[in-house]
Amino acid sequence: MTELSRELKLRFMILDKYPSLSEFSRQAGIPYSTLMTVFKRGIAGAGFDLIMKICHTLNIDPDELL
């Protein structure tokens, strides 16, 4: 079995706690387009503040995305 990409893992984590990605983006205060850019370009290209906001909203440690 192949390991999930960080972006796919993040998507599953979000959808496990929120009904949709757009609802998560509203709750996190992140524009939906910004969240989609993270999925398209990768977590590694996202800024520290954005990653921390995502992790805080999901109530996870950033290490869980590794």
PDB file of N, CA, C and O in Angstrom:
ATOM      1  N   MET A   1       0.841  -1.186   0.000  1.00  0.00           N
ATOM      2  CA  MET A   1       0.000   0.000   0.000  1.00  0.00           C
ATOM      3  C   MET A   1       0.881   1.243   0.000  1.00  0.00           C
ATOM      4  O   MET A   1       1.854   1.313   0.751  1.00  0.00           O
ATOM      5  N   THR A   2       0.551   2.214  -0.829  1.00  0.00           N
ATOM      6  CA  THR A   2       1.351   3.427  -0.893  1.00  0.00           C
ATOM      7  C   THR A   2       0.921   4.397   0.199  1.00  0.00           C
ATOM      8  O   THR A   2      -0.225   4.402   0.649  1.00  0.00           O
ATOM      9  N   GLU A   3       1.871   5.207   0.602  1.00  0.00           N
ATOM     10  CA  GLU A   3       1.605   6.206   1.636  1.00  0.00           C
ATOM     11  C   GLU A   3       0.853   7.376   1.020  1.00  0.00           C
ATOM     12  O   GLU A   3       1.137   7.782  -0.107  1.00  0.00           O
ATOM     13  N   LEU A   4      -0.096   7.910   1.755  1.00  0.00           N
ATOM     14  CA  LEU A   4      -0.863   9.061   1.275  1.00  0.00           C
ATOM     15  C   LEU A   4       0.026  10.296   1.230  1.00  0.00           C
ATOM     16  O   LEU A   4       0.900  10.472   2.078  1.00  0.00           O
ATOM     17  N   SER A   5      -0.198  11.137   0.248  1.00  0.00           N
ATOM     18  CA  SER A   5       0.516  12.407   0.207  1.00  0.00           C
ATOM     19  C   SER A   5       0.045  13.261   1.382  1.00  0.00           C
ATOM     20  O   SER A   5      -1.044  13.058   1.919  1.00  0.00           O
ATOM     21  N   ARG A   6       0.868  14.198   1.761  1.00  0.00           N
ATOM     22  CA  ARG A   6       0.485  15.082   2.876  1.00  0.00           C
ATOM     23  C   ARG A   6      -0.789  15.847   2.554  1.00  0.00           C
ATOM     24  O   ARG A   6      -1.629  16.070   3.426  1.00  0.00           O
ATOM     25  N   GLU A   7      -0.923  16.244   1.301  1.00  0.00           N
ATOM     26  CA  GLU A   7      -2.090  17.010   0.894  1.00  0.00           C
ATOM     27  C   GLU A   7      -3.363  16.161   0.960  1.00  0.00           C
ATOM     28  O   GLU A   7      -4.410  16.637   1.398  1.00  0.00           O
ATOM     29  N   LEU A   8      -3.267  14.929   0.532  1.00  0.00           N
ATOM     30  CA  LEU A   8      -4.424  14.033   0.596  1.00  0.00           C
ATOM     31  C   LEU A   8      -4.767  13.709   2.049  1.00  0.00           C
ATOM     32  O   LEU A   8      -5.938  13.650   2.423  1.00  0.00           O
ATOM     33  N   LYS A   9      -3.744  13.505   2.849  1.00  0.00           N
ATOM     34  CA  LYS A   9      -3.961  13.252   4.283  1.00  0.00           C
ATOM     35  C   LYS A   9      -4.674  14.453   4.924  1.00  0.00           C
ATOM     36  O   LYS A   9      -5.607  14.280   5.708  1.00  0.00           O
ATOM     37  N   LEU A  10      -4.229  15.660   4.586  1.00  0.00           N
ATOM     38  CA  LEU A  10      -4.860  16.870   5.124  1.00  0.00           C
ATOM     39  C   LEU A  10      -6.311  16.957   4.679  1.00  0.00           C
ATOM     40  O   LEU A  10      -7.191  17.284   5.474  1.00  0.00           O
ATOM     41  N   ARG A  11      -6.560  16.664   3.411  1.00  0.00           N
ATOM     42  CA  ARG A  11      -7.936  16.702   2.898  1.00  0.00           C
ATOM     43  C   ARG A  11      -8.824  15.741   3.692  1.00  0.00           C
ATOM     44  O   ARG A  11      -9.934  16.105   4.081  1.00  0.00           O
ATOM     45  N   PHE A  12      -8.348  14.526   3.933  1.00  0.00           N
ATOM     46  CA  PHE A  12      -9.125  13.554   4.704  1.00  0.00           C
ATOM     47  C   PHE A  12      -9.333  14.018   6.142  1.00  0.00           C
ATOM     48  O   PHE A  12     -10.404  13.810   6.711  1.00  0.00           O
ATOM     49  N   MET A  13      -8.317  14.643   6.732  1.00  0.00           N
ATOM     50  CA  MET A  13      -8.446  15.141   8.108  1.00  0.00           C
ATOM     51  C   MET A  13      -9.518  16.227   8.182  1.00  0.00           C
ATOM     52  O   MET A  13     -10.317  16.259   9.118  1.00  0.00           O
ATOM     53  N   ILE A  14      -9.526  17.104   7.200  1.00  0.00           N
ATOM     54  CA  ILE A  14     -10.524  18.175   7.168  1.00  0.00           C
ATOM     55  C   ILE A  14     -11.922  17.589   7.003  1.00  0.00           C
ATOM     56  O   ILE A  14     -12.839  17.932   7.749  1.00  0.00           O
ATOM     57  N   LEU A  15     -12.077  16.709   6.027  1.00  0.00           N
ATOM     58  CA  LEU A  15     -13.407  16.162   5.743  1.00  0.00           C
ATOM     59  C   LEU A  15     -13.902  15.208   6.826  1.00  0.00           C
ATOM     60  O   LEU A  15     -15.092  14.900   6.887  1.00  0.00           O
ATOM     61  N   ASP A  16     -13.000  14.744   7.673  1.00  0.00           N
ATOM     62  CA  ASP A  16     -13.406  13.925   8.809  1.00  0.00           C
ATOM     63  C   ASP A  16     -14.090  14.780   9.884  1.00  0.00           C
ATOM     64  O   ASP A  16     -14.936  14.288  10.630  1.00  0.00           O
ATOM     65  N   LYS A  17     -13.715  16.060   9.955  1.00  0.00           N
ATOM     66  CA  LYS A  17     -14.239  16.945  10.999  1.00  0.00           C
ATOM     67  C   LYS A  17     -15.232  17.990  10.488  1.00  0.00           C
ATOM     68  O   LYS A  17     -16.000  18.554  11.268  1.00  0.00           O
ATOM     69  N   TYR A  18     -15.216  18.243   9.190  1.00  0.00           N
ATOM     70  CA  TYR A  18     -16.081  19.274   8.610  1.00  0.00           C
ATOM     71  C   TYR A  18     -16.853  18.683   7.432  1.00  0.00           C
ATOM     72  O   TYR A  18     -16.357  17.779   6.759  1.00  0.00           O
ATOM     73  N   PRO A  19     -18.055  19.183   7.179  1.00  0.00           N
ATOM     74  CA  PRO A  19     -18.868  18.617   6.088  1.00  0.00           C
ATOM     75  C   PRO A  19     -18.305  18.903   4.697  1.00  0.00           C
ATOM     76  O   PRO A  19     -18.600  18.175   3.750  1.00  0.00           O
ATOM     77  N   SER A  20     -17.499  19.956   4.567  1.00  0.00           N
ATOM     78  CA  SER A  20     -16.936  20.299   3.262  1.00  0.00           C
ATOM     79  C   SER A  20     -15.665  21.124   3.454  1.00  0.00           C
ATOM     80  O   SER A  20     -15.403  21.656   4.532  1.00  0.00           O
ATOM     81  N   LEU A  21     -14.887  21.212   2.382  1.00  0.00           N
ATOM     82  CA  LEU A  21     -13.680  22.039   2.421  1.00  0.00           C
ATOM     83  C   LEU A  21     -14.036  23.511   2.534  1.00  0.00           C
ATOM     84  O   LEU A  21     -13.328  24.275   3.189  1.00  0.00           O
ATOM     85  N   SER A  22     -15.129  23.911   1.898  1.00  0.00           N
ATOM     86  CA  SER A  22     -15.531  25.321   1.983  1.00  0.00           C
ATOM     87  C   SER A  22     -15.970  25.693   3.398  1.00  0.00           C
ATOM     88  O   SER A  22     -15.704  26.804   3.856  1.00  0.00           O
ATOM     89  N   GLU A  23     -16.636  24.780   4.088  1.00  0.00           N
ATOM     90  CA  GLU A  23     -17.023  25.044   5.487  1.00  0.00           C
ATOM     91  C   GLU A  23     -15.779  25.167   6.364  1.00  0.00           C
ATOM     92  O   GLU A  23     -15.708  26.045   7.224  1.00  0.00           O
ATOM     93  N   PHE A  24     -14.812  24.302   6.150  1.00  0.00           N
ATOM     94  CA  PHE A  24     -13.563  24.400   6.899  1.00  0.00           C
ATOM     95  C   PHE A  24     -12.880  25.737   6.639  1.00  0.00           C
ATOM     96  O   PHE A  24     -12.417  26.388   7.575  1.00  0.00           O
ATOM     97  N   SER A  25     -12.814  26.152   5.375  1.00  0.00           N
ATOM     98  CA  SER A  25     -12.146  27.410   5.059  1.00  0.00           C
ATOM     99  C   SER A  25     -12.840  28.591   5.745  1.00  0.00           C
ATOM    100  O   SER A  25     -12.179  29.521   6.207  1.00  0.00           O
ATOM    101  N   ARG A  26     -14.172  28.550   5.810  1.00  0.00           N
ATOM    102  CA  ARG A  26     -14.909  29.604   6.528  1.00  0.00           C
ATOM    103  C   ARG A  26     -14.568  29.584   8.011  1.00  0.00           C
ATOM    104  O   ARG A  26     -14.283  30.629   8.596  1.00  0.00           O
ATOM    105  N   GLN A  27     -14.595  28.417   8.619  1.00  0.00           N
ATOM    106  CA  GLN A  27     -14.310  28.300  10.052  1.00  0.00           C
ATOM    107  C   GLN A  27     -12.876  28.711  10.388  1.00  0.00           C
ATOM    108  O   GLN A  27     -12.612  29.297  11.438  1.00  0.00           O
ATOM    109  N   ALA A  28     -11.956  28.390   9.472  1.00  0.00           N
ATOM    110  CA  ALA A  28     -10.543  28.702   9.714  1.00  0.00           C
ATOM    111  C   ALA A  28     -10.201  30.148   9.373  1.00  0.00           C
ATOM    112  O   ALA A  28      -9.148  30.651   9.766  1.00  0.00           O
ATOM    113  N   GLY A  29     -11.096  30.817   8.638  1.00  0.00           N
ATOM    114  CA  GLY A  29     -10.795  32.178   8.209  1.00  0.00           C
ATOM    115  C   GLY A  29      -9.760  32.207   7.091  1.00  0.00           C
ATOM    116  O   GLY A  29      -8.992  33.159   6.961  1.00  0.00           O
ATOM    117  N   ILE A  30      -9.754  31.145   6.285  1.00  0.00           N
ATOM    118  CA  ILE A  30      -8.825  31.019   5.159  1.00  0.00           C
ATOM    119  C   ILE A  30      -9.657  31.077   3.875  1.00  0.00           C
ATOM    120  O   ILE A  30     -10.645  30.353   3.748  1.00  0.00           O
ATOM    121  N   PRO A  31      -9.272  31.919   2.935  1.00  0.00           N
ATOM    122  CA  PRO A  31     -10.009  31.910   1.667  1.00  0.00           C
ATOM    123  C   PRO A  31      -9.985  30.511   1.040  1.00  0.00           C
ATOM    124  O   PRO A  31      -8.969  29.816   1.080  1.00  0.00           O
ATOM    125  N   TYR A  32     -11.112  30.117   0.469  1.00  0.00           N
ATOM    126  CA  TYR A  32     -11.222  28.800  -0.149  1.00  0.00           C
ATOM    127  C   TYR A  32     -10.163  28.624  -1.235  1.00  0.00           C
ATOM    128  O   TYR A  32      -9.579  27.549  -1.368  1.00  0.00           O
ATOM    129  N   SER A  33      -9.919  29.669  -1.999  1.00  0.00           N
ATOM    130  CA  SER A  33      -8.919  29.587  -3.071  1.00  0.00           C
ATOM    131  C   SER A  33      -7.520  29.332  -2.512  1.00  0.00           C
ATOM    132  O   SER A  33      -6.717  28.638  -3.136  1.00  0.00           O
ATOM    133  N   THR A  34      -7.234  29.886  -1.355  1.00  0.00           N
ATOM    134  CA  THR A  34      -5.938  29.654  -0.711  1.00  0.00           C
ATOM    135  C   THR A  34      -5.816  28.197  -0.284  1.00  0.00           C
ATOM    136  O   THR A  34      -4.766  27.580  -0.465  1.00  0.00           O
ATOM    137  N   LEU A  35      -6.875  27.654   0.277  1.00  0.00           N
ATOM    138  CA  LEU A  35      -6.870  26.251   0.685  1.00  0.00           C
ATOM    139  C   LEU A  35      -6.673  25.349  -0.531  1.00  0.00           C
ATOM    140  O   LEU A  35      -5.918  24.379  -0.468  1.00  0.00           O
ATOM    141  N   MET A  36      -7.342  25.660  -1.629  1.00  0.00           N
ATOM    142  CA  MET A  36      -7.184  24.857  -2.847  1.00  0.00           C
ATOM    143  C   MET A  36      -5.764  24.949  -3.394  1.00  0.00           C
ATOM    144  O   MET A  36      -5.248  23.976  -3.942  1.00  0.00           O
ATOM    145  N   THR A  37      -5.132  26.106  -3.250  1.00  0.00           N
ATOM    146  CA  THR A  37      -3.746  26.273  -3.684  1.00  0.00           C
ATOM    147  C   THR A  37      -2.820  25.374  -2.869  1.00  0.00           C
ATOM    148  O   THR A  37      -1.863  24.823  -3.412  1.00  0.00           O
ATOM    149  N   VAL A  38      -3.089  25.220  -1.587  1.00  0.00           N
ATOM    150  CA  VAL A  38      -2.294  24.318  -0.751  1.00  0.00           C
ATOM    151  C   VAL A  38      -2.390  22.894  -1.281  1.00  0.00           C
ATOM    152  O   VAL A  38      -1.386  22.185  -1.341  1.00  0.00           O
ATOM    153  N   PHE A  39      -3.580  22.477  -1.663  1.00  0.00           N
ATOM    154  CA  PHE A  39      -3.754  21.124  -2.197  1.00  0.00           C
ATOM    155  C   PHE A  39      -3.074  20.976  -3.563  1.00  0.00           C
ATOM    156  O   PHE A  39      -2.527  19.918  -3.876  1.00  0.00           O
ATOM    157  N   LYS A  40      -3.110  22.026  -4.364  1.00  0.00           N
ATOM    158  CA  LYS A  40      -2.552  21.957  -5.719  1.00  0.00           C
ATOM    159  C   LYS A  40      -1.030  22.047  -5.721  1.00  0.00           C
ATOM    160  O   LYS A  40      -0.360  21.267  -6.398  1.00  0.00           O
ATOM    161  N   ARG A  41      -0.485  22.995  -4.968  1.00  0.00           N
ATOM    162  CA  ARG A  41       0.959  23.250  -4.996  1.00  0.00           C
ATOM    163  C   ARG A  41       1.728  22.520  -3.906  1.00  0.00           C
ATOM    164  O   ARG A  41       2.948  22.374  -3.984  1.00  0.00           O
ATOM    165  N   GLY A  42       1.008  22.064  -2.894  1.00  0.00           N
ATOM    166  CA  GLY A  42       1.651  21.312  -1.825  1.00  0.00           C
ATOM    167  C   GLY A  42       1.779  22.098  -0.536  1.00  0.00           C
ATOM    168  O   GLY A  42       1.878  23.325  -0.533  1.00  0.00           O
ATOM    169  N   ILE A  43       1.775  21.359   0.550  1.00  0.00           N
ATOM    170  CA  ILE A  43       1.894  21.955   1.879  1.00  0.00           C
ATOM    171  C   ILE A  43       3.241  22.636   2.052  1.00  0.00           C
ATOM    172  O   ILE A  43       3.337  23.675   2.704  1.00  0.00           O
ATOM    173  N   ALA A  44       4.282  22.050   1.468  1.00  0.00           N
ATOM    174  CA  ALA A  44       5.629  22.601   1.629  1.00  0.00           C
ATOM    175  C   ALA A  44       5.734  24.033   1.102  1.00  0.00           C
ATOM    176  O   ALA A  44       6.577  24.803   1.562  1.00  0.00           O
ATOM    177  N   GLY A  45       4.881  24.391   0.141  1.00  0.00           N
ATOM    178  CA  GLY A  45       4.911  25.736  -0.409  1.00  0.00           C
ATOM    179  C   GLY A  45       4.074  26.743   0.358  1.00  0.00           C
ATOM    180  O   GLY A  45       4.085  27.933   0.041  1.00  0.00           O
ATOM    181  N   ALA A  46       3.352  26.280   1.357  1.00  0.00           N
ATOM    182  CA  ALA A  46       2.475  27.167   2.135  1.00  0.00           C
ATOM    183  C   ALA A  46       3.269  27.882   3.224  1.00  0.00           C
ATOM    184  O   ALA A  46       4.279  27.377   3.714  1.00  0.00           O
ATOM    185  N   GLY A  47       2.800  29.037   3.581  1.00  0.00           N
ATOM    186  CA  GLY A  47       3.452  29.814   4.625  1.00  0.00           C
ATOM    187  C   GLY A  47       3.206  29.233   6.012  1.00  0.00           C
ATOM    188  O   GLY A  47       2.229  28.520   6.241  1.00  0.00           O
ATOM    189  N   PHE A  48       4.101  29.550   6.918  1.00  0.00           N
ATOM    190  CA  PHE A  48       4.026  29.059   8.298  1.00  0.00           C
ATOM    191  C   PHE A  48       2.713  29.452   8.957  1.00  0.00           C
ATOM    192  O   PHE A  48       2.058  28.616   9.580  1.00  0.00           O
ATOM    193  N   ASP A  49       2.324  30.711   8.829  1.00  0.00           N
ATOM    194  CA  ASP A  49       1.094  31.183   9.479  1.00  0.00           C
ATOM    195  C   ASP A  49      -0.133  30.432   8.971  1.00  0.00           C
ATOM    196  O   ASP A  49      -1.034  30.111   9.746  1.00  0.00           O
ATOM    197  N   LEU A  50      -0.166  30.155   7.671  1.00  0.00           N
ATOM    198  CA  LEU A  50      -1.289  29.425   7.097  1.00  0.00           C
ATOM    199  C   LEU A  50      -1.341  27.998   7.649  1.00  0.00           C
ATOM    200  O   LEU A  50      -2.409  27.519   8.031  1.00  0.00           O
ATOM    201  N   ILE A  51      -0.212  27.334   7.691  1.00  0.00           N
ATOM    202  CA  ILE A  51      -0.165  25.965   8.225  1.00  0.00           C
ATOM    203  C   ILE A  51      -0.583  25.954   9.690  1.00  0.00           C
ATOM    204  O   ILE A  51      -1.312  25.061  10.120  1.00  0.00           O
ATOM    205  N   MET A  52      -0.134  26.925  10.448  1.00  0.00           N
ATOM    206  CA  MET A  52      -0.506  26.980  11.864  1.00  0.00           C
ATOM    207  C   MET A  52      -2.004  27.231  12.023  1.00  0.00           C
ATOM    208  O   MET A  52      -2.627  26.670  12.924  1.00  0.00           O
ATOM    209  N   LYS A  53      -2.588  28.061  11.168  1.00  0.00           N
ATOM    210  CA  LYS A  53      -4.028  28.327  11.232  1.00  0.00           C
ATOM    211  C   LYS A  53      -4.821  27.058  10.906  1.00  0.00           C
ATOM    212  O   LYS A  53      -5.823  26.762  11.557  1.00  0.00           O
ATOM    213  N   ILE A  54      -4.369  26.318   9.902  1.00  0.00           N
ATOM    214  CA  ILE A  54      -5.021  25.059   9.537  1.00  0.00           C
ATOM    215  C   ILE A  54      -4.936  24.076  10.697  1.00  0.00           C
ATOM    216  O   ILE A  54      -5.938  23.468  11.074  1.00  0.00           O
ATOM    217  N   CYS A  55      -3.749  23.921  11.261  1.00  0.00           N
ATOM    218  CA  CYS A  55      -3.564  22.980  12.371  1.00  0.00           C
ATOM    219  C   CYS A  55      -4.357  23.387  13.601  1.00  0.00           C
ATOM    220  O   CYS A  55      -4.932  22.536  14.280  1.00  0.00           O
ATOM    221  N   HIS A  56      -4.394  24.672  13.892  1.00  0.00           N
ATOM    222  CA  HIS A  56      -5.158  25.155  15.048  1.00  0.00           C
ATOM    223  C   HIS A  56      -6.651  24.866  14.860  1.00  0.00           C
ATOM    224  O   HIS A  56      -7.325  24.424  15.790  1.00  0.00           O
ATOM    225  N   THR A  57      -7.152  25.114  13.666  1.00  0.00           N
ATOM    226  CA  THR A  57      -8.570  24.882  13.401  1.00  0.00           C
ATOM    227  C   THR A  57      -8.911  23.402  13.499  1.00  0.00           C
ATOM    228  O   THR A  57      -9.985  23.039  13.978  1.00  0.00           O
ATOM    229  N   LEU A  58      -7.997  22.548  13.043  1.00  0.00           N
ATOM    230  CA  LEU A  58      -8.208  21.098  13.126  1.00  0.00           C
ATOM    231  C   LEU A  58      -7.865  20.532  14.504  1.00  0.00           C
ATOM    232  O   LEU A  58      -8.141  19.369  14.798  1.00  0.00           O
ATOM    233  N   ASN A  59      -7.262  21.372  15.340  1.00  0.00           N
ATOM    234  CA  ASN A  59      -6.813  20.959  16.672  1.00  0.00           C
ATOM    235  C   ASN A  59      -5.828  19.785  16.562  1.00  0.00           C
ATOM    236  O   ASN A  59      -5.964  18.768  17.242  1.00  0.00           O
ATOM    237  N   ILE A  60      -4.833  19.963  15.682  1.00  0.00           N
ATOM    238  CA  ILE A  60      -3.790  18.954  15.511  1.00  0.00           C
ATOM    239  C   ILE A  60      -2.427  19.583  15.652  1.00  0.00           C
ATOM    240  O   ILE A  60      -2.283  20.799  15.524  1.00  0.00           O
ATOM    241  N   ASP A  61      -1.437  18.777  15.913  1.00  0.00           N
ATOM    242  CA  ASP A  61      -0.059  19.204  15.964  1.00  0.00           C
ATOM    243  C   ASP A  61       0.448  19.251  14.519  1.00  0.00           C
ATOM    244  O   ASP A  61       0.131  18.358  13.734  1.00  0.00           O
ATOM    245  N   PRO A  62       1.227  20.272  14.154  1.00  0.00           N
ATOM    246  CA  PRO A  62       1.752  20.333  12.782  1.00  0.00           C
ATOM    247  C   PRO A  62       2.526  19.073  12.366  1.00  0.00           C
ATOM    248  O   PRO A  62       2.573  18.733  11.184  1.00  0.00           O
ATOM    249  N   ASP A  63       3.120  18.396  13.323  1.00  0.00           N
ATOM    250  CA  ASP A  63       3.857  17.164  13.016  1.00  0.00           C
ATOM    251  C   ASP A  63       2.954  16.086  12.412  1.00  0.00           C
ATOM    252  O   ASP A  63       3.438  15.183  11.728  1.00  0.00           O
ATOM    253  N   GLU A  64       1.666  16.175  12.658  1.00  0.00           N
ATOM    254  CA  GLU A  64       0.738  15.185  12.105  1.00  0.00           C
ATOM    255  C   GLU A  64       0.635  15.275  10.591  1.00  0.00           C
ATOM    256  O   GLU A  64       0.160  14.341   9.946  1.00  0.00           O
ATOM    257  N   LEU A  65       1.071  16.380  10.024  1.00  0.00           N
ATOM    258  CA  LEU A  65       1.031  16.539   8.572  1.00  0.00           C
ATOM    259  C   LEU A  65       2.270  15.956   7.897  1.00  0.00           C
ATOM    260  O   LEU A  65       2.327  15.871   6.670  1.00  0.00           O
ATOM    261  N   LEU A  66       3.250  15.561   8.683  1.00  0.00           N
ATOM    262  CA  LEU A  66       4.474  15.003   8.093  1.00  0.00           C
ATOM    263  C   LEU A  66       4.311  13.547   7.730  1.00  0.00           C
ATOM    264  O   LEU A  66       5.247  12.929   7.223  1.00  0.00           O
TER     265      LEU A  66
END
